[in-house]
Amino acid sequence: MFVRAYLRASTAEQDASRARNALQQFAADHGKAIAAQYIENASGARADRPELLR
């Protein structure tokens, strides 16, 4: 089964892609494969997050 991963960091000092390896390992541990990754640095308080809306 394929899943999609959404990675977000809320400030410029944070890096949303840091969690990528942990998410890939989590998916593999549960018999899943990540088919697509959506990564952005945007505040969670904002609704206009393009990657979230994909």
mmCIF entry with sequence, helices, sheets and N, C-alpha, C, O atoms, coordinates in Angstrom:
data_MODEL
# 
_entry.id   MODEL 
# 
_entity.id                         1 
_entity.type                       polymer 
_entity.pdbx_number_of_molecules   1 
# 
_entity_poly.entity_id                      1 
_entity_poly.type                           'polypeptide(L)' 
_entity_poly.nstd_linkage                   no 
_entity_poly.nstd_monomer                   no 
_entity_poly.pdbx_seq_one_letter_code       MFVRAYLRASTAEQDASRARNALQQFAADHGKAIAAQYIENASGARADRPELLR 
_entity_poly.pdbx_seq_one_letter_code_can   MFVRAYLRASTAEQDASRARNALQQFAADHGKAIAAQYIENASGARADRPELLR 
_entity_poly.pdbx_strand_id                 A 
# 
loop_
_entity_poly_seq.entity_id 
_entity_poly_seq.num 
_entity_poly_seq.mon_id 
_entity_poly_seq.hetero 
1 1  MET n 
1 2  PHE n 
1 3  VAL n 
1 4  ARG n 
1 5  ALA n 
1 6  TYR n 
1 7  LEU n 
1 8  ARG n 
1 9  ALA n 
1 10 SER n 
1 11 THR n 
1 12 ALA n 
1 13 GLU n 
1 14 GLN n 
1 15 ASP n 
1 16 ALA n 
1 17 SER n 
1 18 ARG n 
1 19 ALA n 
1 20 ARG n 
1 21 ASN n 
1 22 ALA n 
1 23 LEU n 
1 24 GLN n 
1 25 GLN n 
1 26 PHE n 
1 27 ALA n 
1 28 ALA n 
1 29 ASP n 
1 30 HIS n 
1 31 GLY n 
1 32 LYS n 
1 33 ALA n 
1 34 ILE n 
1 35 ALA n 
1 36 ALA n 
1 37 GLN n 
1 38 TYR n 
1 39 ILE n 
1 40 GLU n 
1 41 ASN n 
1 42 ALA n 
1 43 SER n 
1 44 GLY n 
1 45 ALA n 
1 46 ARG n 
1 47 ALA n 
1 48 ASP n 
1 49 ARG n 
1 50 PRO n 
1 51 GLU n 
1 52 LEU n 
1 53 LEU n 
1 54 ARG n 
# 
_struct_asym.id          A 
_struct_asym.entity_id   1 
# 
loop_
_struct_conf.conf_type_id 
_struct_conf.id 
_struct_conf.pdbx_PDB_helix_id 
_struct_conf.beg_label_comp_id 
_struct_conf.beg_label_asym_id 
_struct_conf.beg_label_seq_id 
_struct_conf.pdbx_beg_PDB_ins_code 
_struct_conf.end_label_comp_id 
_struct_conf.end_label_asym_id 
_struct_conf.end_label_seq_id 
_struct_conf.pdbx_end_PDB_ins_code 
_struct_conf.beg_auth_comp_id 
_struct_conf.beg_auth_asym_id 
_struct_conf.beg_auth_seq_id 
_struct_conf.end_auth_comp_id 
_struct_conf.end_auth_asym_id 
_struct_conf.end_auth_seq_id 
_struct_conf.pdbx_PDB_helix_class 
_struct_conf.details 
_struct_conf.pdbx_PDB_helix_length 
HELX_P HELX_P1 AA1 ALA A 16 ? ALA A 19 ? ALA A 16 ALA A 19 5 ? 4  
HELX_P HELX_P2 AA2 ARG A 20 ? ASP A 29 ? ARG A 20 ASP A 29 1 ? 10 
HELX_P HELX_P3 AA3 PRO A 50 ? LEU A 53 ? PRO A 50 LEU A 53 1 ? 4  
# 
_struct_conf_type.id          HELX_P 
_struct_conf_type.criteria    ? 
_struct_conf_type.reference   ? 
# 
_struct_sheet.id               AA1 
_struct_sheet.type             ? 
_struct_sheet.number_strands   2 
_struct_sheet.details          ? 
# 
_struct_sheet_order.sheet_id     AA1 
_struct_sheet_order.range_id_1   1 
_struct_sheet_order.range_id_2   2 
_struct_sheet_order.offset       ? 
_struct_sheet_order.sense        parallel 
# 
loop_
_struct_sheet_range.sheet_id 
_struct_sheet_range.id 
_struct_sheet_range.beg_label_comp_id 
_struct_sheet_range.beg_label_asym_id 
_struct_sheet_range.beg_label_seq_id 
_struct_sheet_range.pdbx_beg_PDB_ins_code 
_struct_sheet_range.end_label_comp_id 
_struct_sheet_range.end_label_asym_id 
_struct_sheet_range.end_label_seq_id 
_struct_sheet_range.pdbx_end_PDB_ins_code 
_struct_sheet_range.beg_auth_comp_id 
_struct_sheet_range.beg_auth_asym_id 
_struct_sheet_range.beg_auth_seq_id 
_struct_sheet_range.end_auth_comp_id 
_struct_sheet_range.end_auth_asym_id 
_struct_sheet_range.end_auth_seq_id 
AA1 1 PHE A 2  ? ALA A 9  ? PHE A 2  ALA A 9  
AA1 2 ALA A 33 ? ASN A 41 ? ALA A 33 ASN A 41 
# 
loop_
_atom_site.group_PDB 
_atom_site.id 
_atom_site.type_symbol 
_atom_site.label_atom_id 
_atom_site.label_alt_id 
_atom_site.label_comp_id 
_atom_site.label_asym_id 
_atom_site.label_entity_id 
_atom_site.label_seq_id 
_atom_site.pdbx_PDB_ins_code 
_atom_site.Cartn_x 
_atom_site.Cartn_y 
_atom_site.Cartn_z 
_atom_site.occupancy 
_atom_site.B_iso_or_equiv 
_atom_site.pdbx_formal_charge 
_atom_site.auth_seq_id 
_atom_site.auth_comp_id 
_atom_site.auth_asym_id 
_atom_site.auth_atom_id 
_atom_site.pdbx_PDB_model_num 
ATOM 1   N N  . MET A 1 1  ? 0.849  -1.179 0.000  1.00 0.00 ? 1  MET A N  1 
ATOM 2   C CA . MET A 1 1  ? 0.000  0.000  0.000  1.00 0.00 ? 1  MET A CA 1 
ATOM 3   C C  . MET A 1 1  ? 0.892  1.239  0.000  1.00 0.00 ? 1  MET A C  1 
ATOM 4   O O  . MET A 1 1  ? 1.936  1.278  0.650  1.00 0.00 ? 1  MET A O  1 
ATOM 5   N N  . PHE A 1 2  ? 0.457  2.228  -0.734 1.00 0.00 ? 2  PHE A N  1 
ATOM 6   C CA . PHE A 1 2  ? 1.178  3.488  -0.809 1.00 0.00 ? 2  PHE A CA 1 
ATOM 7   C C  . PHE A 1 2  ? 0.494  4.530  0.068  1.00 0.00 ? 2  PHE A C  1 
ATOM 8   O O  . PHE A 1 2  ? -0.729 4.534  0.208  1.00 0.00 ? 2  PHE A O  1 
ATOM 9   N N  . VAL A 1 3  ? 1.292  5.405  0.651  1.00 0.00 ? 3  VAL A N  1 
ATOM 10  C CA . VAL A 1 3  ? 0.784  6.513  1.460  1.00 0.00 ? 3  VAL A CA 1 
ATOM 11  C C  . VAL A 1 3  ? 1.470  7.784  0.983  1.00 0.00 ? 3  VAL A C  1 
ATOM 12  O O  . VAL A 1 3  ? 2.442  7.726  0.230  1.00 0.00 ? 3  VAL A O  1 
ATOM 13  N N  . ARG A 1 4  ? 0.969  8.916  1.416  1.00 0.00 ? 4  ARG A N  1 
ATOM 14  C CA . ARG A 1 4  ? 1.563  10.216 1.108  1.00 0.00 ? 4  ARG A CA 1 
ATOM 15  C C  . ARG A 1 4  ? 2.037  10.843 2.398  1.00 0.00 ? 4  ARG A C  1 
ATOM 16  O O  . ARG A 1 4  ? 1.419  10.671 3.448  1.00 0.00 ? 4  ARG A O  1 
ATOM 17  N N  . ALA A 1 5  ? 3.126  11.563 2.320  1.00 0.00 ? 5  ALA A N  1 
ATOM 18  C CA . ALA A 1 5  ? 3.694  12.200 3.500  1.00 0.00 ? 5  ALA A CA 1 
ATOM 19  C C  . ALA A 1 5  ? 3.643  13.719 3.344  1.00 0.00 ? 5  ALA A C  1 
ATOM 20  O O  . ALA A 1 5  ? 4.039  14.258 2.310  1.00 0.00 ? 5  ALA A O  1 
ATOM 21  N N  . TYR A 1 6  ? 3.160  14.395 4.365  1.00 0.00 ? 6  TYR A N  1 
ATOM 22  C CA . TYR A 1 6  ? 3.125  15.859 4.394  1.00 0.00 ? 6  TYR A CA 1 
ATOM 23  C C  . TYR A 1 6  ? 4.058  16.308 5.505  1.00 0.00 ? 6  TYR A C  1 
ATOM 24  O O  . TYR A 1 6  ? 3.835  15.994 6.674  1.00 0.00 ? 6  TYR A O  1 
ATOM 25  N N  . LEU A 1 7  ? 5.087  17.031 5.149  1.00 0.00 ? 7  LEU A N  1 
ATOM 26  C CA . LEU A 1 7  ? 6.064  17.518 6.116  1.00 0.00 ? 7  LEU A CA 1 
ATOM 27  C C  . LEU A 1 7  ? 6.001  19.035 6.138  1.00 0.00 ? 7  LEU A C  1 
ATOM 28  O O  . LEU A 1 7  ? 6.074  19.680 5.092  1.00 0.00 ? 7  LEU A O  1 
ATOM 29  N N  . ARG A 1 8  ? 5.866  19.609 7.335  1.00 0.00 ? 8  ARG A N  1 
ATOM 30  C CA . ARG A 1 8  ? 5.734  21.061 7.454  1.00 0.00 ? 8  ARG A CA 1 
ATOM 31  C C  . ARG A 1 8  ? 6.549  21.562 8.631  1.00 0.00 ? 8  ARG A C  1 
ATOM 32  O O  . ARG A 1 8  ? 6.591  20.935 9.689  1.00 0.00 ? 8  ARG A O  1 
ATOM 33  N N  . ALA A 1 9  ? 7.188  22.686 8.433  1.00 0.00 ? 9  ALA A N  1 
ATOM 34  C CA . ALA A 1 9  ? 7.839  23.412 9.521  1.00 0.00 ? 9  ALA A CA 1 
ATOM 35  C C  . ALA A 1 9  ? 7.239  24.810 9.525  1.00 0.00 ? 9  ALA A C  1 
ATOM 36  O O  . ALA A 1 9  ? 6.922  25.357 8.469  1.00 0.00 ? 9  ALA A O  1 
ATOM 37  N N  . SER A 1 10 ? 7.086  25.381 10.697 1.00 0.00 ? 10 SER A N  1 
ATOM 38  C CA . SER A 1 10 ? 6.366  26.650 10.775 1.00 0.00 ? 10 SER A CA 1 
ATOM 39  C C  . SER A 1 10 ? 7.252  27.881 10.736 1.00 0.00 ? 10 SER A C  1 
ATOM 40  O O  . SER A 1 10 ? 6.735  28.986 10.575 1.00 0.00 ? 10 SER A O  1 
ATOM 41  N N  . THR A 1 11 ? 8.556  27.741 10.876 1.00 0.00 ? 11 THR A N  1 
ATOM 42  C CA . THR A 1 11 ? 9.433  28.916 10.833 1.00 0.00 ? 11 THR A CA 1 
ATOM 43  C C  . THR A 1 11 ? 10.572 28.680 9.853  1.00 0.00 ? 11 THR A C  1 
ATOM 44  O O  . THR A 1 11 ? 10.867 27.543 9.485  1.00 0.00 ? 11 THR A O  1 
ATOM 45  N N  . ALA A 1 12 ? 11.202 29.761 9.439  1.00 0.00 ? 12 ALA A N  1 
ATOM 46  C CA . ALA A 1 12 ? 12.316 29.665 8.496  1.00 0.00 ? 12 ALA A CA 1 
ATOM 47  C C  . ALA A 1 12 ? 13.513 28.948 9.115  1.00 0.00 ? 12 ALA A C  1 
ATOM 48  O O  . ALA A 1 12 ? 14.316 28.354 8.395  1.00 0.00 ? 12 ALA A O  1 
ATOM 49  N N  . GLU A 1 13 ? 13.640 28.995 10.432 1.00 0.00 ? 13 GLU A N  1 
ATOM 50  C CA . GLU A 1 13 ? 14.756 28.340 11.104 1.00 0.00 ? 13 GLU A CA 1 
ATOM 51  C C  . GLU A 1 13 ? 14.588 26.826 11.166 1.00 0.00 ? 13 GLU A C  1 
ATOM 52  O O  . GLU A 1 13 ? 15.561 26.101 11.372 1.00 0.00 ? 13 GLU A O  1 
ATOM 53  N N  . GLN A 1 14 ? 13.381 26.355 10.991 1.00 0.00 ? 14 GLN A N  1 
ATOM 54  C CA . GLN A 1 14 ? 13.115 24.928 11.022 1.00 0.00 ? 14 GLN A CA 1 
ATOM 55  C C  . GLN A 1 14 ? 13.198 24.365 9.603  1.00 0.00 ? 14 GLN A C  1 
ATOM 56  O O  . GLN A 1 14 ? 13.039 25.100 8.628  1.00 0.00 ? 14 GLN A O  1 
ATOM 57  N N  . ASP A 1 15 ? 13.445 23.078 9.496  1.00 0.00 ? 15 ASP A N  1 
ATOM 58  C CA . ASP A 1 15 ? 13.553 22.431 8.194  1.00 0.00 ? 15 ASP A CA 1 
ATOM 59  C C  . ASP A 1 15 ? 12.542 21.289 8.130  1.00 0.00 ? 15 ASP A C  1 
ATOM 60  O O  . ASP A 1 15 ? 12.673 20.296 8.845  1.00 0.00 ? 15 ASP A O  1 
ATOM 61  N N  . ALA A 1 16 ? 11.548 21.433 7.282  1.00 0.00 ? 16 ALA A N  1 
ATOM 62  C CA . ALA A 1 16 ? 10.485 20.439 7.191  1.00 0.00 ? 16 ALA A CA 1 
ATOM 63  C C  . ALA A 1 16 ? 10.993 19.089 6.718  1.00 0.00 ? 16 ALA A C  1 
ATOM 64  O O  . ALA A 1 16 ? 10.409 18.060 7.059  1.00 0.00 ? 16 ALA A O  1 
ATOM 65  N N  . SER A 1 17 ? 12.051 19.069 5.953  1.00 0.00 ? 17 SER A N  1 
ATOM 66  C CA . SER A 1 17 ? 12.535 17.804 5.406  1.00 0.00 ? 17 SER A CA 1 
ATOM 67  C C  . SER A 1 17 ? 13.320 16.971 6.416  1.00 0.00 ? 17 SER A C  1 
ATOM 68  O O  . SER A 1 17 ? 13.669 15.830 6.116  1.00 0.00 ? 17 SER A O  1 
ATOM 69  N N  . ARG A 1 18 ? 13.604 17.498 7.588  1.00 0.00 ? 18 ARG A N  1 
ATOM 70  C CA . ARG A 1 18 ? 14.357 16.741 8.598  1.00 0.00 ? 18 ARG A CA 1 
ATOM 71  C C  . ARG A 1 18 ? 13.645 15.453 8.992  1.00 0.00 ? 18 ARG A C  1 
ATOM 72  O O  . ARG A 1 18 ? 14.307 14.469 9.318  1.00 0.00 ? 18 ARG A O  1 
ATOM 73  N N  . ALA A 1 19 ? 12.344 15.433 8.972  1.00 0.00 ? 19 ALA A N  1 
ATOM 74  C CA . ALA A 1 19 ? 11.573 14.262 9.398  1.00 0.00 ? 19 ALA A CA 1 
ATOM 75  C C  . ALA A 1 19 ? 11.431 13.210 8.297  1.00 0.00 ? 19 ALA A C  1 
ATOM 76  O O  . ALA A 1 19 ? 10.861 12.144 8.530  1.00 0.00 ? 19 ALA A O  1 
ATOM 77  N N  . ARG A 1 20 ? 11.936 13.499 7.120  1.00 0.00 ? 20 ARG A N  1 
ATOM 78  C CA . ARG A 1 20 ? 11.745 12.608 5.971  1.00 0.00 ? 20 ARG A CA 1 
ATOM 79  C C  . ARG A 1 20 ? 12.234 11.186 6.247  1.00 0.00 ? 20 ARG A C  1 
ATOM 80  O O  . ARG A 1 20 ? 11.495 10.231 6.006  1.00 0.00 ? 20 ARG A O  1 
ATOM 81  N N  . ASN A 1 21 ? 13.446 11.028 6.741  1.00 0.00 ? 21 ASN A N  1 
ATOM 82  C CA . ASN A 1 21 ? 13.980 9.687  6.984  1.00 0.00 ? 21 ASN A CA 1 
ATOM 83  C C  . ASN A 1 21 ? 13.165 8.937  8.032  1.00 0.00 ? 21 ASN A C  1 
ATOM 84  O O  . ASN A 1 21 ? 12.914 7.741  7.886  1.00 0.00 ? 21 ASN A O  1 
ATOM 85  N N  . ALA A 1 22 ? 12.753 9.635  9.086  1.00 0.00 ? 22 ALA A N  1 
ATOM 86  C CA . ALA A 1 22 ? 11.946 8.996  10.127 1.00 0.00 ? 22 ALA A CA 1 
ATOM 87  C C  . ALA A 1 22 ? 10.603 8.534  9.565  1.00 0.00 ? 22 ALA A C  1 
ATOM 88  O O  . ALA A 1 22 ? 10.131 7.451  9.911  1.00 0.00 ? 22 ALA A O  1 
ATOM 89  N N  . LEU A 1 23 ? 9.989  9.336  8.710  1.00 0.00 ? 23 LEU A N  1 
ATOM 90  C CA . LEU A 1 23 ? 8.711  8.948  8.110  1.00 0.00 ? 23 LEU A CA 1 
ATOM 91  C C  . LEU A 1 23 ? 8.876  7.772  7.149  1.00 0.00 ? 23 LEU A C  1 
ATOM 92  O O  . LEU A 1 23 ? 8.025  6.884  7.101  1.00 0.00 ? 23 LEU A O  1 
ATOM 93  N N  . GLN A 1 24 ? 9.963  7.766  6.389  1.00 0.00 ? 24 GLN A N  1 
ATOM 94  C CA . GLN A 1 24 ? 10.208 6.645  5.486  1.00 0.00 ? 24 GLN A CA 1 
ATOM 95  C C  . GLN A 1 24 ? 10.404 5.354  6.270  1.00 0.00 ? 24 GLN A C  1 
ATOM 96  O O  . GLN A 1 24 ? 9.906  4.300  5.874  1.00 0.00 ? 24 GLN A O  1 
ATOM 97  N N  . GLN A 1 25 ? 11.127 5.438  7.381  1.00 0.00 ? 25 GLN A N  1 
ATOM 98  C CA . GLN A 1 25 ? 11.339 4.252  8.208  1.00 0.00 ? 25 GLN A CA 1 
ATOM 99  C C  . GLN A 1 25 ? 10.027 3.794  8.836  1.00 0.00 ? 25 GLN A C  1 
ATOM 100 O O  . GLN A 1 25 ? 9.751  2.596  8.892  1.00 0.00 ? 25 GLN A O  1 
ATOM 101 N N  . PHE A 1 26 ? 9.221  4.738  9.308  1.00 0.00 ? 26 PHE A N  1 
ATOM 102 C CA . PHE A 1 26 ? 7.926  4.406  9.909  1.00 0.00 ? 26 PHE A CA 1 
ATOM 103 C C  . PHE A 1 26 ? 7.047  3.688  8.888  1.00 0.00 ? 26 PHE A C  1 
ATOM 104 O O  . PHE A 1 26 ? 6.425  2.672  9.197  1.00 0.00 ? 26 PHE A O  1 
ATOM 105 N N  . ALA A 1 27 ? 7.003  4.226  7.672  1.00 0.00 ? 27 ALA A N  1 
ATOM 106 C CA . ALA A 1 27 ? 6.194  3.606  6.621  1.00 0.00 ? 27 ALA A CA 1 
ATOM 107 C C  . ALA A 1 27 ? 6.690  2.186  6.336  1.00 0.00 ? 27 ALA A C  1 
ATOM 108 O O  . ALA A 1 27 ? 5.893  1.253  6.238  1.00 0.00 ? 27 ALA A O  1 
ATOM 109 N N  . ALA A 1 28 ? 7.988  2.031  6.207  1.00 0.00 ? 28 ALA A N  1 
ATOM 110 C CA . ALA A 1 28 ? 8.556  0.707  5.923  1.00 0.00 ? 28 ALA A CA 1 
ATOM 111 C C  . ALA A 1 28 ? 8.261  -0.276 7.047  1.00 0.00 ? 28 ALA A C  1 
ATOM 112 O O  . ALA A 1 28 ? 7.946  -1.439 6.795  1.00 0.00 ? 28 ALA A O  1 
ATOM 113 N N  . ASP A 1 29 ? 8.364  0.190  8.283  1.00 0.00 ? 29 ASP A N  1 
ATOM 114 C CA . ASP A 1 29 ? 8.094  -0.670 9.438  1.00 0.00 ? 29 ASP A CA 1 
ATOM 115 C C  . ASP A 1 29 ? 6.654  -1.166 9.456  1.00 0.00 ? 29 ASP A C  1 
ATOM 116 O O  . ASP A 1 29 ? 6.358  -2.200 10.055 1.00 0.00 ? 29 ASP A O  1 
ATOM 117 N N  . HIS A 1 30 ? 5.760  -0.431 8.801  1.00 0.00 ? 30 HIS A N  1 
ATOM 118 C CA . HIS A 1 30 ? 4.346  -0.791 8.781  1.00 0.00 ? 30 HIS A CA 1 
ATOM 119 C C  . HIS A 1 30 ? 3.900  -1.333 7.424  1.00 0.00 ? 30 HIS A C  1 
ATOM 120 O O  . HIS A 1 30 ? 2.706  -1.389 7.127  1.00 0.00 ? 30 HIS A O  1 
ATOM 121 N N  . GLY A 1 31 ? 4.880  -1.735 6.602  1.00 0.00 ? 31 GLY A N  1 
ATOM 122 C CA . GLY A 1 31 ? 4.558  -2.344 5.318  1.00 0.00 ? 31 GLY A CA 1 
ATOM 123 C C  . GLY A 1 31 ? 3.991  -1.394 4.292  1.00 0.00 ? 31 GLY A C  1 
ATOM 124 O O  . GLY A 1 31 ? 3.247  -1.811 3.405  1.00 0.00 ? 31 GLY A O  1 
ATOM 125 N N  . LYS A 1 32 ? 4.327  -0.132 4.397  1.00 0.00 ? 32 LYS A N  1 
ATOM 126 C CA . LYS A 1 32 ? 3.824  0.885  3.467  1.00 0.00 ? 32 LYS A CA 1 
ATOM 127 C C  . LYS A 1 32 ? 4.986  1.486  2.694  1.00 0.00 ? 32 LYS A C  1 
ATOM 128 O O  . LYS A 1 32 ? 6.140  1.368  3.104  1.00 0.00 ? 32 LYS A O  1 
ATOM 129 N N  . ALA A 1 33 ? 4.684  2.121  1.592  1.00 0.00 ? 33 ALA A N  1 
ATOM 130 C CA . ALA A 1 33 ? 5.675  2.848  0.808  1.00 0.00 ? 33 ALA A CA 1 
ATOM 131 C C  . ALA A 1 33 ? 5.144  4.256  0.564  1.00 0.00 ? 33 ALA A C  1 
ATOM 132 O O  . ALA A 1 33 ? 3.963  4.436  0.264  1.00 0.00 ? 33 ALA A O  1 
ATOM 133 N N  . ILE A 1 34 ? 6.000  5.232  0.692  1.00 0.00 ? 34 ILE A N  1 
ATOM 134 C CA . ILE A 1 34 ? 5.582  6.618  0.469  1.00 0.00 ? 34 ILE A CA 1 
ATOM 135 C C  . ILE A 1 34 ? 5.597  6.888  -1.030 1.00 0.00 ? 34 ILE A C  1 
ATOM 136 O O  . ILE A 1 34 ? 6.645  6.830  -1.674 1.00 0.00 ? 34 ILE A O  1 
ATOM 137 N N  . ALA A 1 35 ? 4.430  7.181  -1.572 1.00 0.00 ? 35 ALA A N  1 
ATOM 138 C CA . ALA A 1 35 ? 4.276  7.419  -3.008 1.00 0.00 ? 35 ALA A CA 1 
ATOM 139 C C  . ALA A 1 35 ? 4.566  8.871  -3.364 1.00 0.00 ? 35 ALA A C  1 
ATOM 140 O O  . ALA A 1 35 ? 5.028  9.159  -4.468 1.00 0.00 ? 35 ALA A O  1 
ATOM 141 N N  . ALA A 1 36 ? 4.301  9.781  -2.443 1.00 0.00 ? 36 ALA A N  1 
ATOM 142 C CA . ALA A 1 36 ? 4.525  11.201 -2.702 1.00 0.00 ? 36 ALA A CA 1 
ATOM 143 C C  . ALA A 1 36 ? 4.825  11.900 -1.387 1.00 0.00 ? 36 ALA A C  1 
ATOM 144 O O  . ALA A 1 36 ? 4.318  11.524 -0.330 1.00 0.00 ? 36 ALA A O  1 
ATOM 145 N N  . GLN A 1 37 ? 5.663  12.927 -1.478 1.00 0.00 ? 37 GLN A N  1 
ATOM 146 C CA . GLN A 1 37 ? 5.988  13.736 -0.303 1.00 0.00 ? 37 GLN A CA 1 
ATOM 147 C C  . GLN A 1 37 ? 5.661  15.175 -0.620 1.00 0.00 ? 37 GLN A C  1 
ATOM 148 O O  . GLN A 1 37 ? 5.984  15.670 -1.700 1.00 0.00 ? 37 GLN A O  1 
ATOM 149 N N  . TYR A 1 38 ? 5.031  15.839 0.302  1.00 0.00 ? 38 TYR A N  1 
ATOM 150 C CA . TYR A 1 38 ? 4.676  17.241 0.161  1.00 0.00 ? 38 TYR A CA 1 
ATOM 151 C C  . TYR A 1 38 ? 5.371  17.978 1.296  1.00 0.00 ? 38 TYR A C  1 
ATOM 152 O O  . TYR A 1 38 ? 5.078  17.745 2.469  1.00 0.00 ? 38 TYR A O  1 
ATOM 153 N N  . ILE A 1 39 ? 6.291  18.868 0.943  1.00 0.00 ? 39 ILE A N  1 
ATOM 154 C CA . ILE A 1 39 ? 7.131  19.525 1.935  1.00 0.00 ? 39 ILE A CA 1 
ATOM 155 C C  . ILE A 1 39 ? 6.971  21.032 1.801  1.00 0.00 ? 39 ILE A C  1 
ATOM 156 O O  . ILE A 1 39 ? 7.046  21.583 0.702  1.00 0.00 ? 39 ILE A O  1 
ATOM 157 N N  . GLU A 1 40 ? 6.748  21.697 2.944  1.00 0.00 ? 40 GLU A N  1 
ATOM 158 C CA . GLU A 1 40 ? 6.698  23.152 2.918  1.00 0.00 ? 40 GLU A CA 1 
ATOM 159 C C  . GLU A 1 40 ? 7.063  23.733 4.272  1.00 0.00 ? 40 GLU A C  1 
ATOM 160 O O  . GLU A 1 40 ? 6.935  23.084 5.310  1.00 0.00 ? 40 GLU A O  1 
ATOM 161 N N  . ASN A 1 41 ? 7.517  24.960 4.230  1.00 0.00 ? 41 ASN A N  1 
ATOM 162 C CA . ASN A 1 41 ? 7.763  25.737 5.432  1.00 0.00 ? 41 ASN A CA 1 
ATOM 163 C C  . ASN A 1 41 ? 6.696  26.822 5.457  1.00 0.00 ? 41 ASN A C  1 
ATOM 164 O O  . ASN A 1 41 ? 6.794  27.815 4.737  1.00 0.00 ? 41 ASN A O  1 
ATOM 165 N N  . ALA A 1 42 ? 5.681  26.629 6.287  1.00 0.00 ? 42 ALA A N  1 
ATOM 166 C CA . ALA A 1 42 ? 4.571  27.567 6.379  1.00 0.00 ? 42 ALA A CA 1 
ATOM 167 C C  . ALA A 1 42 ? 3.921  27.431 7.745  1.00 0.00 ? 42 ALA A C  1 
ATOM 168 O O  . ALA A 1 42 ? 3.944  26.360 8.352  1.00 0.00 ? 42 ALA A O  1 
ATOM 169 N N  . SER A 1 43 ? 3.358  28.493 8.211  1.00 0.00 ? 43 SER A N  1 
ATOM 170 C CA . SER A 1 43 ? 2.690  28.480 9.503  1.00 0.00 ? 43 SER A CA 1 
ATOM 171 C C  . SER A 1 43 ? 1.438  27.607 9.450  1.00 0.00 ? 43 SER A C  1 
ATOM 172 O O  . SER A 1 43 ? 0.687  27.643 8.476  1.00 0.00 ? 43 SER A O  1 
ATOM 173 N N  . GLY A 1 44 ? 1.222  26.825 10.504 1.00 0.00 ? 44 GLY A N  1 
ATOM 174 C CA . GLY A 1 44 ? 0.020  26.006 10.593 1.00 0.00 ? 44 GLY A CA 1 
ATOM 175 C C  . GLY A 1 44 ? -1.229 26.832 10.809 1.00 0.00 ? 44 GLY A C  1 
ATOM 176 O O  . GLY A 1 44 ? -2.342 26.335 10.634 1.00 0.00 ? 44 GLY A O  1 
ATOM 177 N N  . ALA A 1 45 ? -1.058 28.087 11.188 1.00 0.00 ? 45 ALA A N  1 
ATOM 178 C CA . ALA A 1 45 ? -2.203 28.966 11.404 1.00 0.00 ? 45 ALA A CA 1 
ATOM 179 C C  . ALA A 1 45 ? -2.784 29.483 10.090 1.00 0.00 ? 45 ALA A C  1 
ATOM 180 O O  . ALA A 1 45 ? -3.898 30.007 10.059 1.00 0.00 ? 45 ALA A O  1 
ATOM 181 N N  . ARG A 1 46 ? -2.024 29.332 9.010  1.00 0.00 ? 46 ARG A N  1 
ATOM 182 C CA . ARG A 1 46 ? -2.493 29.814 7.715  1.00 0.00 ? 46 ARG A CA 1 
ATOM 183 C C  . ARG A 1 46 ? -3.177 28.691 6.951  1.00 0.00 ? 46 ARG A C  1 
ATOM 184 O O  . ARG A 1 46 ? -2.693 27.559 6.937  1.00 0.00 ? 46 ARG A O  1 
ATOM 185 N N  . ALA A 1 47 ? -4.282 28.997 6.326  1.00 0.00 ? 47 ALA A N  1 
ATOM 186 C CA . ALA A 1 47 ? -5.022 27.994 5.556  1.00 0.00 ? 47 ALA A CA 1 
ATOM 187 C C  . ALA A 1 47 ? -4.516 27.895 4.122  1.00 0.00 ? 47 ALA A C  1 
ATOM 188 O O  . ALA A 1 47 ? -4.783 26.904 3.442  1.00 0.00 ? 47 ALA A O  1 
ATOM 189 N N  . ASP A 1 48 ? -3.795 28.899 3.657  1.00 0.00 ? 48 ASP A N  1 
ATOM 190 C CA . ASP A 1 48 ? -3.331 28.897 2.263  1.00 0.00 ? 48 ASP A CA 1 
ATOM 191 C C  . ASP A 1 48 ? -1.944 28.254 2.154  1.00 0.00 ? 48 ASP A C  1 
ATOM 192 O O  . ASP A 1 48 ? -0.949 28.919 1.867  1.00 0.00 ? 48 ASP A O  1 
ATOM 193 N N  . ARG A 1 49 ? -1.913 26.943 2.393  1.00 0.00 ? 49 ARG A N  1 
ATOM 194 C CA . ARG A 1 49 ? -0.671 26.169 2.301  1.00 0.00 ? 49 ARG A CA 1 
ATOM 195 C C  . ARG A 1 49 ? -0.789 25.277 1.069  1.00 0.00 ? 49 ARG A C  1 
ATOM 196 O O  . ARG A 1 49 ? -1.477 24.258 1.110  1.00 0.00 ? 49 ARG A O  1 
ATOM 197 N N  . PRO A 1 50 ? -0.131 25.644 -0.018 1.00 0.00 ? 50 PRO A N  1 
ATOM 198 C CA . PRO A 1 50 ? -0.297 24.937 -1.297 1.00 0.00 ? 50 PRO A CA 1 
ATOM 199 C C  . PRO A 1 50 ? -0.049 23.432 -1.219 1.00 0.00 ? 50 PRO A C  1 
ATOM 200 O O  . PRO A 1 50 ? -0.802 22.658 -1.810 1.00 0.00 ? 50 PRO A O  1 
ATOM 201 N N  . GLU A 1 51 ? 0.980  23.006 -0.509 1.00 0.00 ? 51 GLU A N  1 
ATOM 202 C CA . GLU A 1 51 ? 1.281  21.578 -0.453 1.00 0.00 ? 51 GLU A CA 1 
ATOM 203 C C  . GLU A 1 51 ? 0.213  20.804 0.311  1.00 0.00 ? 51 GLU A C  1 
ATOM 204 O O  . GLU A 1 51 ? -0.066 19.650 -0.017 1.00 0.00 ? 51 GLU A O  1 
ATOM 205 N N  . LEU A 1 52 ? -0.379 21.418 1.314  1.00 0.00 ? 52 LEU A N  1 
ATOM 206 C CA . LEU A 1 52 ? -1.447 20.756 2.074  1.00 0.00 ? 52 LEU A CA 1 
ATOM 207 C C  . LEU A 1 52 ? -2.688 20.566 1.202  1.00 0.00 ? 52 LEU A C  1 
ATOM 208 O O  . LEU A 1 52 ? -3.412 19.582 1.350  1.00 0.00 ? 52 LEU A O  1 
ATOM 209 N N  . LEU A 1 53 ? -2.923 21.495 0.311  1.00 0.00 ? 53 LEU A N  1 
ATOM 210 C CA . LEU A 1 53 ? -4.124 21.459 -0.528 1.00 0.00 ? 53 LEU A CA 1 
ATOM 211 C C  . LEU A 1 53 ? -3.987 20.550 -1.743 1.00 0.00 ? 53 LEU A C  1 
ATOM 212 O O  . LEU A 1 53 ? -4.964 20.339 -2.461 1.00 0.00 ? 53 LEU A O  1 
ATOM 213 N N  . ARG A 1 54 ? -2.807 20.012 -1.986 1.00 0.00 ? 54 ARG A N  1 
ATOM 214 C CA . ARG A 1 54 ? -2.604 19.126 -3.147 1.00 0.00 ? 54 ARG A CA 1 
ATOM 215 C C  . ARG A 1 54 ? -3.298 17.808 -2.960 1.00 0.00 ? 54 ARG A C  1 
ATOM 216 O O  . ARG A 1 54 ? -3.232 16.946 -3.836 1.00 0.00 ? 54 ARG A O  1 
# 
